[in-house]
Amino acid sequence: MEIKLLELLGSSENHYIDCRNPSTWEFLQAKTRINEDICKEILDLLAVLDAISPKYWAYKIIWSANFIKNISSVYTNRKVDTPLEPDN
C-alpha cells in the first residue's frame, strides 16, 4: 500500500489526499486493492508512526512531511515553491 500511496501523493495536487470526499476514499481503496477497514487500519498505523501526519489524518486528510522533504529538491530545481501543509 505504501508505494501506491506515495504514487497517489506524488500525482495529487499539492501532494495531499482528502479522504473526506467519498469518491476519493473509494479511489484510494481501489488503487491500493485494500478494503475500507484494512485501509483505515493501515492509515491509522501510518499516522501513529508519523509516516503521515496524525494531525491531518484526524480530519481524514493524508499528508506527509517526509514525502514533501524527500521531493523538495525537485521544486528547488524548478524554482517553484514547495507545497505547504493543506488547510483543513
Secondary structure, 3 states (H helix, E strand, C coil): CHHHHHHHHHHCHHHCEECCCHHHHHHHHHHHCCCHHHHHHHHHHHHHCCCCCHHHHCCCEECCHHHHHHHHHHHHHHCCCCCCCCCC
